[in-house]
């Protein structure tokens, strides 16, 4: 685990960068989650045009870079590691990061989830970084999710038309995912593309009782 400053990462994160520079850039790690509602809808977003290099295309339910935290003990707490070093990243750390992104982007938090699991790990070679992929189920239906999403920090300033263009839902079936990843031109950033494929794979496993 190494700390990486985001503005510096943006300068170096190019496939043409020297290997030693790419090694630094590739320490950045994103978390991406695909959510399914209780009425079997898969939640997607249209990414902002400002999201370079993957602007103006489909994205997963929520995504964001993993935010590292430096360790500082609470008052009167006995230190458990060296002060000022990175807090170890474990499964709960990853899940809490994506929950923070969900709250900001679509207004949902942990209390709205029935299930959340890590499904895979991927390396994006176009915009070099790692991706931790997750899958989740919410106990809300699509209308309830839409109502929460419209009030989220990211969407509260959008008018109804702008919001409906950004917030997208499709049937949560392997067939719909197959259409998304084979018939839509450049549907997702590479790491999020992988997250959608793994969601379809999870559906097939569940259908087979595995």
C-alpha positions in Angstrom: 0.0 0.0 0.0 1.4 3.4 -1.0 -0.2 6.8 -0.8 -0.8 8.5 -4.2 -1.7 12.2 -4.6 -4.5 12.5 -7.1 -3.4 15.6 -9.0 0.1 14.0 -9.5 -1.6 10.7 -10.5 -3.5 12.5 -13.2 -0.3 13.8 -14.7 1.4 10.4 -14.8 -1.5 8.0 -15.5 -0.9 7.6 -19.2 -0.1 4.3 -21.0 2.8 6.0 -22.6 4.5 6.9 -19.2 7.8 5.2 -18.3 7.5 2.0 -16.3 8.6 3.5 -13.0 6.0 6.3 -13.4 3.3 3.8 -14.2 4.2 1.8 -11.1 3.4 4.9 -9.1 0.2 5.7 -11.0 -1.1 2.2 -10.8 -1.2 2.4 -6.9 -4.5 4.3 -7.3 -7.5 2.0 -6.7 -11.1 2.6 -7.5 -14.2 0.9 -6.1 -17.1 0.1 -8.4 -20.5 -1.3 -7.4 -23.4 -2.6 -9.4 -26.7 -2.5 -7.5 -29.9 -4.5 -8.1 -33.3 -3.3 -6.6 -35.8 -5.6 -5.0 -38.0 -5.4 -8.1 -35.1 -6.7 -10.2 -33.8 -3.5 -11.9 -30.1 -2.8 -12.4 -29.0 0.8 -11.6 -26.7 2.6 -14.0 -25.6 6.2 -14.4 -24.6 8.3 -17.4 -21.1 9.6 -16.6 -20.5 13.4 -16.8 -18.7 14.7 -19.8 -16.1 16.1 -17.4 -15.0 12.5 -16.4 -11.9 12.2 -18.6 -11.1 10.0 -20.4 -14.4 8.1 -19.8 -16.9 11.0 -20.1 -20.4 10.9 -21.5 -20.8 7.1 -21.4 -22.6 4.6 -19.1 -21.2 3.9 -15.7 -22.1 1.5 -12.8 -24.4 2.3 -9.9 -21.6 4.1 -8.0 -17.9 4.4 -8.2 -15.0 6.3 -6.7 -11.3 6.1 -5.8 -10.3 4.5 -2.6 -9.5 7.2 -0.1 -6.6 6.4 2.1 -6.5 7.5 5.8 -3.5 8.3 7.9 -3.5 6.7 11.3 -3.9 9.0 14.3 -5.0 7.5 17.7 -7.9 9.0 19.5 -7.2 10.9 22.8 -6.0 8.5 25.5 -6.0 5.6 23.0 -3.0 3.4 23.0 -1.4 3.5 19.5 -1.8 0.2 17.5 0.5 1.3 14.6 3.0 4.0 13.8 1.3 7.4 13.8 1.0 9.0 10.3 1.1 5.7 8.4 -1.7 4.4 6.3 -4.6 2.6 8.0 -4.6 -1.0 6.7 -7.1 -1.6 3.9 -9.4 -4.6 4.5 -12.8 -5.8 3.3 -14.7 -3.5 5.6 -12.6 -0.5 4.5 -13.4 -1.2 0.9 -17.1 -1.6 1.6 -17.2 1.6 3.7 -15.6 3.5 0.8 -18.2 2.4 -1.7 -21.0 3.1 0.8 -19.7 6.7 1.0 -19.7 7.0 -2.8 -23.3 5.5 -3.0 -24.5 8.1 -0.5 -23.0 11.0 -2.5 -24.1 9.7 -5.9 -27.5 8.0 -5.5 -28.4 8.8 -1.9 -28.3 5.2 -0.5 -26.3 3.9 2.5 -25.7 0.6 4.2 -29.1 0.5 5.8 -30.6 0.2 2.3 -28.6 -2.9 1.4 -29.5 -6.5 1.9 -26.3 -7.8 0.4 -22.9 -6.4 -0.6 -19.9 -8.5 -1.7 -16.6 -8.1 -3.5 -16.7 -9.9 -6.8 -13.3 -9.2 -8.3 -10.2 -7.2 -8.9 -9.1 -5.6 -12.2 -6.4 -3.4 -13.7 -7.3 -0.6 -16.2 -4.5 -0.2 -18.7 -6.0 2.8 -20.5 -6.2 5.1 -17.5 -3.8 3.1 -15.3 -5.3 2.1 -11.9 -6.7 -0.8 -10.0 -10.4 -1.6 -9.5 -12.1 -3.4 -6.7 -15.4 -4.6 -8.0 -18.6 -5.1 -5.9 -22.1 -6.3 -6.2 -25.0 -5.3 -4.0 -28.8 -5.8 -3.5 -31.0 -3.1 -2.1 -34.3 -3.7 -0.2 -35.8 -0.7 -2.1 -37.7 -0.8 -5.4 -36.6 1.3 -8.4 -39.0 4.1 -7.6 -37.7 4.4 -4.1 -34.1 4.3 -5.3 -34.9 7.0 -7.9 -36.4 9.2 -5.2 -33.3 8.9 -3.0 -31.0 9.5 -5.9 -32.7 12.7 -7.0 -32.0 14.1 -3.5 -28.4 13.1 -3.4 -25.6 15.6 -3.3 -24.6 14.8 -6.9 -28.1 15.2 -8.3 -30.0 17.7 -6.2 -29.3 20.6 -8.5 -30.5 18.7 -11.7 -33.9 19.4 -13.1 -36.2 16.5 -13.8 -35.1 16.1 -17.4 -31.4 16.2 -16.6 -31.9 13.7 -13.8 -33.8 11.2 -16.0 -31.1 11.4 -18.6 -28.4 10.6 -16.0 -30.2 7.9 -13.9 -30.8 4.8 -15.9 -32.3 1.4 -15.0 -32.5 -1.8 -17.0 -33.8 -5.3 -16.3 -31.5 -7.2 -13.9 -31.0 -10.2 -16.1 -28.0 -11.9 -17.7 -29.7 -11.3 -21.1 -29.8 -7.5 -20.5 -26.2 -7.5 -19.4 -25.2 -9.4 -22.5 -26.9 -6.7 -24.6 -25.1 -4.0 -22.7 -21.7 -5.4 -23.1 -22.0 -6.7 -26.7 -24.3 -4.3 -28.5 -23.8 -0.9 -27.0 -20.7 0.9 -28.4 -18.2 1.7 -25.6 -20.7 1.2 -22.8 -18.5 1.5 -19.8 -15.0 2.3 -18.6 -12.9 -0.9 -18.6 -13.0 -1.5 -14.8 -16.7 -0.9 -14.7 -17.3 -3.0 -17.8 -15.7 -5.9 -15.8 -18.0 -5.1 -12.8 -21.1 -5.5 -15.0 -19.9 -8.7 -16.5 -19.2 -10.2 -13.0 -22.7 -9.1 -12.0 -24.1 -11.2 -14.8 -21.9 -14.1 -13.8 -23.2 -13.8 -10.2 -26.8 -13.9 -11.5 -26.1 -17.1 -13.4 -24.5 -18.7 -10.3 -27.5 -17.8 -8.3 -29.9 -19.2 -10.9 -27.9 -22.5 -10.7 -28.2 -22.5 -6.9 -24.4 -21.9 -6.4 
